[in-house]
Amino acid sequence: MKKIPYRIRLGVTGHRKLNDEIQLKEKVKRILETEIYTLFNRESLEKIKSATNTPIAFSIYTALAEGADRLVAKEVLDFNESSTIEAILPLNKNEYKKTFFNPEDNQFEELLSRARKAIYLRKYDLELYPEIIQKTNKDTLDKVINETRHKAYKAAGEYIVDHSDVLIAIWDGNDVKGKGGTKDIIDYAIKVNRPIIIISTNILKELSIIQGNVLYAEAIQYIEQFNTTKEVEGKQNIKIKKKYNQLFNNPEGESIPAEAKALIKEQIIPFYILASDNSKQNKKRYKPAGSLIIFGSLIAVVSVIGGILYRPFMFYSFIIEFFCLLAIFIVYIYIKDVHADRKWLENRFLAERLRTAWFFISSNMEIPRIVVPQYMGHAHKQNDWMIKVFDEIWNRLPNLSGPHPQLLSDYKLFIGRHWVGDQKYHHLIKSNKLKKENTFWMNLGWAIFSIALFAAFIHIMDHLFNIMHFAFKDETTYTTIKKILEGLAIILPAIGAMIVGIRTYNESVRIESISHNLANILDNLQKRFEMADDASEFEELMYKTDEIILRENQEWFTLMKFVKLEVLP
């Protein structure tokens, strides 16, 4: 598998008319080679240097206007083979080309063709927008169209700034000549604290930096770990074949076009298996470790209480406590050192996203970009490594133009049964399993609570009315029973606390409720897929399903990220 790079996103703004382009190109090359790294903090630079299996790549976000936009875009694309272009066009193609000095220049089309999928902020001709149609006077109409163009330029520039790590500006230092000009975009970048590297268009072609936020490359160490995960080739091929057969070796899968299935087998399933195996391995480390810490703590408490109640056992009880606490400490340090919890959650997130990807490829559809809601920002970021990895994997695919109308009935069957249906049954099984577990722990908790309550009541009655002396005439029996009740009074609350800890650690009650609700939603979606009449309705349902599954995955990820394995309160 081709290594996943760490990608730095560059935005560009600048003038349409440039002089001495050779010197400007040299400055852009210098930025890519050295200047860009001055914007990272020291720790990030060390991580970049140590990530020997993770290449650095660049993406250029550009409106592809003449001059600065195209010059910087071409230099970035020529810098190395991993460079990519993201075209953010303020107007539709025909409307946009009207504004060029030379609309016939093929450089625009050439650069646009290298973008995987251009984003058009305005899809229609300007004359078709209601606010422009209403203007009947020719002078007024031209003025409104011109103002609308400049608003679109400004929107495109701000979009580029918002989606970039660094803004490169080729600027003469003068004030803006119209809305959406270079100065406008630089001011916006300063406002949002985006780092800016300015190439002056004066004779000296000076470079200056407006620092903005420091850049962090935390994600690179996790991409490096992903890149260096070793799979035995023979086993990997067996897993790929098995997963492929599970997905397509059925009547519904047979009808999916061969080229789509080939893309999934060659470019998605290998990474899915890698992420899924990483997740499973780290879950196997993390989950038992939590149980060991909880049970180990209980055994340590019980042993000390036993020693207090039965003095001859005191020495041995402290030995047991020591080794229990030592084992807890070693397990805790190991889990923290290998970051098992983080690797489990983040690889699971990536695996689930890749699972969704193969259904979009099967339907010849582009998958929506991952968007992280603001309320998840404390735990889940747009720049998380698994989002970067997924984007890299997806962007290697050819453009997907949309579902073929003649295959709609085949898509409906395949998606309804093997994506929506399988997810529905997965959550039904999960909900039922967790319900049984929750019922068991709840019943056990109530039983322990009842026994502890009874033991405390007997203690009170014995203290007030000496009832156990009447029940047990023999002094030895009386003493033994009393110590047992004392032990229960101390130990049972500890066991109750352990049960609460297990349920909190697993978040089983909340996850059961989420899975139960999700199964009902997916059941409704499955029925809607069966009734979809045309390609547009099918696409809408695909996006709806993706949003539901993605949000559930993000919320689970955010929830479990805060269920920390702790030894001390």
Solvent accessible surface area in square Angstrom, and as a share of the most:
residue,aa,sasa,rsa
1,M,124,0.55
2,K,130,0.55
3,K,87,0.37
4,I,0,0.00
5,P,7,0.05
6,Y,13,0.05
7,R,32,0.12
8,I,3,0.01
9,R,48,0.17
10,L,0,0.00
11,G,0,0.00
12,V,4,0.02
13,T,13,0.08
14,G,19,0.18
15,H,46,0.21
16,R,62,0.23
17,K,154,0.65
18,L,26,0.13
19,N,127,0.65
20,D,67,0.35
21,E,78,0.35
22,I,127,0.65
23,Q,70,0.31
24,L,0,0.00
25,K,71,0.30
26,E,106,0.48
27,K,40,0.17
28,V,0,0.00
29,K,103,0.44
30,R,105,0.38
31,I,0,0.00
32,L,2,0.01
33,E,85,0.38
34,T,77,0.45
35,E,30,0.14
36,I,0,0.00
37,Y,51,0.19
38,T,82,0.48
39,L,1,0.01
40,F,13,0.05
41,N,40,0.21
42,R,194,0.71
43,E,103,0.46
44,S,4,0.03
45,L,48,0.24
46,E,100,0.45
47,K,44,0.19
48,I,22,0.11
49,K,160,0.68
50,S,79,0.51
51,A,8,0.06
52,T,116,0.68
53,N,60,0.31
54,T,7,0.04
55,P,61,0.38
56,I,36,0.18
57,A,0,0.00
58,F,2,0.01
59,S,4,0.02
60,I,0,0.00
61,Y,13,0.05
62,T,0,0.00
63,A,12,0.10
64,L,0,0.00
65,A,13,0.10
66,E,18,0.08
67,G,15,0.15
68,A,0,0.00
69,D,10,0.05
70,R,6,0.02
71,L,10,0.05
72,V,0,0.00
73,A,0,0.00
74,K,75,0.32
75,E,32,0.14
76,V,0,0.00
77,L,10,0.05
78,D,86,0.45
79,F,67,0.28
80,N,48,0.25
81,E,160,0.72
82,S,28,0.18
83,S,11,0.07
84,T,47,0.27
85,I,4,0.02
86,E,20,0.09
87,A,1,0.01
88,I,1,0.01
89,L,0,0.00
90,P,1,0.01
91,L,1,0.00
92,N,21,0.11
93,K,68,0.29
94,N,108,0.55
95,E,0,0.00
96,Y,2,0.01
97,K,46,0.20
98,K,119,0.50
99,T,29,0.17
100,F,11,0.05
101,F,125,0.52
102,N,76,0.39
103,P,51,0.32
104,E,151,0.68
105,D,48,0.25
106,N,111,0.57
107,Q,54,0.24
108,F,1,0.00
109,E,61,0.27
110,E,87,0.39
111,L,3,0.01
112,L,17,0.08
113,S,88,0.57
114,R,122,0.44
115,A,8,0.06
116,R,42,0.15
117,K,121,0.51
118,A,22,0.17
119,I,48,0.24
120,Y,67,0.26
121,L,61,0.31
122,R,55,0.20
123,K,145,0.61
124,Y,135,0.51
125,D,54,0.28
126,L,0,0.00
127,E,77,0.35
128,L,112,0.56
129,Y,39,0.15
130,P,87,0.55
131,E,80,0.36
132,I,1,0.00
133,I,105,0.53
134,Q,136,0.60
135,K,81,0.34
136,T,129,0.75
137,N,87,0.45
138,K,135,0.57
139,D,112,0.58
140,T,54,0.32
141,L,43,0.21
142,D,66,0.34
143,K,130,0.55
144,V,24,0.14
145,I,17,0.09
146,N,73,0.37
147,E,80,0.36
148,T,9,0.05
149,R,53,0.19
150,H,55,0.25
151,K,116,0.49
152,A,4,0.03
153,Y,41,0.16
154,K,59,0.25
155,A,46,0.36
156,A,1,0.01
157,G,9,0.09
158,E,41,0.18
159,Y,50,0.19
160,I,3,0.02
161,V,0,0.00
162,D,68,0.35
163,H,61,0.27
164,S,3,0.02
165,D,25,0.13
166,V,0,0.00
167,L,0,0.00
168,I,0,0.00
169,A,0,0.00
170,I,0,0.00
171,W,35,0.12
172,D,57,0.30
173,G,46,0.45
174,N,90,0.46
175,D,104,0.54
176,V,53,0.31
177,K,192,0.82
178,G,23,0.22
179,K,99,0.42
180,G,13,0.12
181,G,24,0.23
182,T,12,0.07
183,K,52,0.22
184,D,33,0.17
185,I,4,0.02
186,I,4,0.02
187,D,60,0.31
188,Y,46,0.17
189,A,0,0.00
190,I,80,0.41
191,K,162,0.69
192,V,47,0.27
193,N,79,0.40
194,R,42,0.15
195,P,1,0.01
196,I,0,0.00
197,I,0,0.00
198,I,16,0.08
199,I,0,0.00
200,S,19,0.12
201,T,38,0.22
202,N,69,0.35
203,I,157,0.79
204,L,127,0.63
205,K,9,0.04
206,E,90,0.40
207,L,37,0.18
208,S,57,0.37
209,I,66,0.33
210,I,60,0.31
211,Q,83,0.37
212,G,28,0.27
213,N,73,0.37
214,V,63,0.36
215,L,20,0.10
216,Y,145,0.55
217,A,0,0.00
218,E,84,0.37
219,A,12,0.10
220,I,0,0.00
221,Q,52,0.23
222,Y,14,0.05
223,I,0,0.00
224,E,27,0.12
225,Q,70,0.31
226,F,5,0.02
227,N,15,0.08
228,T,55,0.32
229,T,45,0.26
230,K,188,0.80
231,E,49,0.22
232,V,98,0.57
233,E,132,0.59
234,G,42,0.41
235,K,125,0.53
236,Q,16,0.07
237,N,84,0.43
238,I,121,0.62
239,K,73,0.31
240,I,20,0.10
241,K,125,0.53
242,K,128,0.54
243,K,46,0.19
244,Y,48,0.18
245,N,56,0.29
246,Q,103,0.46
247,L,12,0.06
248,F,6,0.03
249,N,106,0.54
250,N,26,0.13
251,P,110,0.69
252,E,18,0.08
253,G,0,0.00
254,E,112,0.50
255,S,41,0.27
256,I,4,0.02
257,P,28,0.18
258,A,75,0.58
259,E,121,0.54
260,A,10,0.08
261,K,23,0.10
262,A,41,0.32
263,L,29,0.14
264,I,0,0.00
265,K,76,0.32
266,E,118,0.53
267,Q,52,0.23
268,I,0,0.00
269,I,0,0.00
270,P,9,0.06
271,F,13,0.05
272,Y,12,0.05
273,I,8,0.04
274,L,6,0.03
275,A,0,0.00
276,S,7,0.04
277,D,21,0.11
278,N,17,0.09
279,S,2,0.01
280,K,109,0.46
281,Q,99,0.44
282,N,9,0.05
283,K,89,0.38
284,K,151,0.64
285,R,97,0.35
286,Y,4,0.02
287,K,47,0.20
288,P,75,0.47
289,A,6,0.05
290,G,0,0.00
291,S,48,0.31
292,L,79,0.39
293,I,11,0.06
294,I,30,0.15
295,F,86,0.36
296,G,9,0.09
297,S,46,0.30
298,L,26,0.13
299,I,91,0.46
300,A,5,0.04
301,V,65,0.38
302,V,52,0.30
303,S,7,0.05
304,V,29,0.17
305,I,14,0.07
306,G,23,0.22
307,G,0,0.00
308,I,90,0.46
309,L,30,0.15
310,Y,138,0.52
311,R,162,0.59
312,P,95,0.60
313,F,68,0.29
314,M,38,0.17
315,F,135,0.56
316,Y,126,0.48
317,S,0,0.00
318,F,97,0.40
319,I,66,0.34
320,I,65,0.33
321,E,43,0.19
322,F,119,0.50
323,F,124,0.52
324,C,21,0.13
325,L,89,0.44
326,L,70,0.35
327,A,42,0.32
328,I,5,0.02
329,F,118,0.49
330,I,100,0.51
331,V,31,0.18
332,Y,42,0.16
333,I,82,0.42
334,Y,102,0.39
335,I,4,0.02
336,K,71,0.30
337,D,105,0.54
338,V,30,0.17
339,H,79,0.35
340,A,0,0.00
341,D,26,0.13
342,R,62,0.23
343,K,47,0.20
344,W,12,0.04
345,L,4,0.02
346,E,3,0.01
347,N,7,0.04
348,R,43,0.16
349,F,1,0.01
350,L,1,0.00
351,A,0,0.00
352,E,32,0.15
353,R,5,0.02
354,L,0,0.00
355,R,60,0.22
356,T,2,0.01
357,A,0,0.00
358,W,5,0.02
359,F,4,0.02
360,F,0,0.00
361,I,1,0.00
362,S,1,0.01
363,S,0,0.00
364,N,27,0.14
365,M,2,0.01
366,E,23,0.10
367,I,13,0.07
368,P,48,0.30
369,R,118,0.43
370,I,4,0.02
371,V,86,0.50
372,V,21,0.12
373,P,23,0.15
374,Q,180,0.80
375,Y,134,0.51
376,M,1,0.01
377,G,27,0.26
378,H,117,0.52
379,A,6,0.05
380,H,0,0.00
381,K,104,0.44
382,Q,84,0.37
383,N,67,0.34
384,D,20,0.10
385,W,10,0.03
386,M,1,0.00
387,I,5,0.02
388,K,26,0.11
389,V,0,0.00
390,F,6,0.02
391,D,52,0.27
392,E,12,0.05
393,I,1,0.00
394,W,14,0.05
395,N,61,0.31
396,R,74,0.27
397,L,7,0.03
398,P,72,0.45
399,N,96,0.49
400,L,18,0.09
401,S,109,0.71
402,G,17,0.16
403,P,12,0.07
404,H,64,0.29
405,P,98,0.62
406,Q,141,0.63
407,L,41,0.20
408,L,20,0.10
409,S,68,0.44
410,D,38,0.20
411,Y,1,0.00
412,K,41,0.17
413,L,83,0.42
414,F,0,0.00
415,I,1,0.00
416,G,3,0.03
417,R,124,0.45
418,H,36,0.16
419,W,2,0.01
420,V,0,0.00
421,G,1,0.01
422,D,74,0.38
423,Q,17,0.08
424,K,19,0.08
425,Y,122,0.46
426,H,93,0.41
427,H,6,0.02
428,L,63,0.31
429,I,118,0.60
430,K,54,0.23
431,S,5,0.03
432,N,83,0.42
433,K,125,0.53
434,L,24,0.12
435,K,121,0.51
436,K,149,0.63
437,E,65,0.29
438,N,11,0.06
439,T,59,0.34
440,F,118,0.49
441,W,51,0.18
442,M,89,0.40
443,N,85,0.44
444,L,61,0.30
445,G,21,0.20
446,W,156,0.55
447,A,47,0.36
448,I,15,0.08
449,F,113,0.47
450,S,59,0.38
451,I,83,0.42
452,A,19,0.15
453,L,110,0.55
454,F,123,0.51
455,A,1,0.01
456,A,43,0.33
457,F,105,0.44
458,I,27,0.13
459,H,45,0.20
460,I,95,0.48
461,M,42,0.19
462,D,12,0.06
463,H,161,0.72
464,L,108,0.54
465,F,123,0.51
466,N,67,0.34
467,I,59,0.30
468,M,8,0.03
469,H,66,0.29
470,F,142,0.59
471,A,71,0.55
472,F,67,0.28
473,K,160,0.68
474,D,81,0.42
475,E,107,0.48
476,T,98,0.57
477,T,54,0.31
478,Y,18,0.07
479,T,56,0.32
480,T,68,0.39
481,I,49,0.25
482,K,67,0.29
483,K,81,0.34
484,I,92,0.47
485,L,21,0.10
486,E,52,0.23
487,G,5,0.05
488,L,58,0.29
489,A,35,0.27
490,I,89,0.45
491,I,31,0.16
492,L,11,0.06
493,P,76,0.48
494,A,27,0.21
495,I,37,0.19
496,G,21,0.20
497,A,63,0.49
498,M,20,0.09
499,I,6,0.03
500,V,96,0.55
501,G,27,0.26
502,I,14,0.07
503,R,62,0.23
504,T,82,0.48
505,Y,19,0.07
506,N,46,0.24
507,E,25,0.11
508,S,6,0.04
509,V,79,0.45
510,R,131,0.48
511,I,17,0.09
512,E,35,0.16
513,S,70,0.45
514,I,58,0.30
515,S,1,0.01
516,H,102,0.46
517,N,85,0.43
518,L,10,0.05
519,A,1,0.01
520,N,86,0.44
521,I,61,0.31
522,L,0,0.00
523,D,46,0.24
524,N,83,0.42
525,L,3,0.02
526,Q,25,0.11
527,K,110,0.47
528,R,90,0.33
529,F,0,0.00
530,E,113,0.51
531,M,128,0.57
532,A,2,0.01
533,D,120,0.62
534,D,70,0.36
535,A,23,0.18
536,S,78,0.50
537,E,62,0.28
538,F,0,0.00
539,E,50,0.22
540,E,106,0.48
541,L,1,0.01
542,M,0,0.00
543,Y,89,0.34
544,K,90,0.38
545,T,0,0.00
546,D,5,0.02
547,E,87,0.39
548,I,30,0.15
549,I,11,0.06
550,L,12,0.06
551,R,63,0.23
552,E,31,0.14
553,N,11,0.05
554,Q,0,0.00
555,E,75,0.34
556,W,35,0.12
557,F,0,0.00
558,T,16,0.09
559,L,30,0.15
560,M,10,0.04
561,K,50,0.21
562,F,114,0.48
563,V,20,0.11
564,K,95,0.40
565,L,9,0.04
566,E,93,0.42
567,V,64,0.37
568,L,138,0.69
569,P,179,1.13
